[in-house]
């Protein structure tokens, strides 16, 4: 079985060198924005999850303290 042709070279031969450079830059920038948005969303989710854990820990601590101090005390 023969070697399959390189699809990139087939499509690149249909474009001028300037068009190929422009397409390559646009593709790179789109990929960079995609990776950057993935990192941003991951950090945002991580901070949200960490603050939720901190809130849960604080509520759990407060509830534990109320029950170990002999119940609610009204002032």
N, C-alpha and C positions, 0 to 999 in steps of 0.2 A: 504494500500500500504506500502510495506516495506521501510526501510531506504536505501537510495542509498549509495553505498560504496564510501569511500574517495579515489579519484583518486590519490592523492599524496602518500598515503600509499601503493597503489597498485604498482605504479612505483618505490617507494623507496624500496619496498621489493625485487625488481629485481636487486638492486645495493648493493654493499658493503658499509659499513659505511664511508670508506675513499672516495669512489666515490661520495657518497651523500654530504659529506663535500666539496669536490672539486667543485661539481656542484653548491652547494649553494653559495660558495664564488664567483664563476664566474658570477652567476646570480646577486648577490649583486653588484659586480663591474660594470657590464654592466648597471644595473639600475642607479648606482651613476653617471656613465659617461653620460647616457642619460639625467638625471636631470640637471647635470652640463652644458651640451651643451644647453639645453633649457634655463637655466638662462643666459648663455653667449649670446645666440642669442637675447634674450629679452632685455638684457642691451645694446647690440650693436644696436638694432633697436630703442631703446629708445633714445640713444645718437644721432643716425642719425636723428631721427625725431625732437629732440630738436634743433640740429644744423640747420636743415632745417627751423624750425620755427624762429630761431634767424636770419637766412639769410633773410627770407621772411619779418620779422619785420624791419630789417635794410634797405632793398630795399624800403619797403613801407614808411619808415620814410624819406629816401632820396628823393623819388618822391614827397612826400607831401611838403617837404622843398623847392624843386625846384619850385613847382607850387605856393606856398604861398609867395615866395620871388619875384614874378613878372616875372617868366620865367627864361630861361637860360641866363647866362651872359658869354660872351666870353671875355677872357682876352688877 
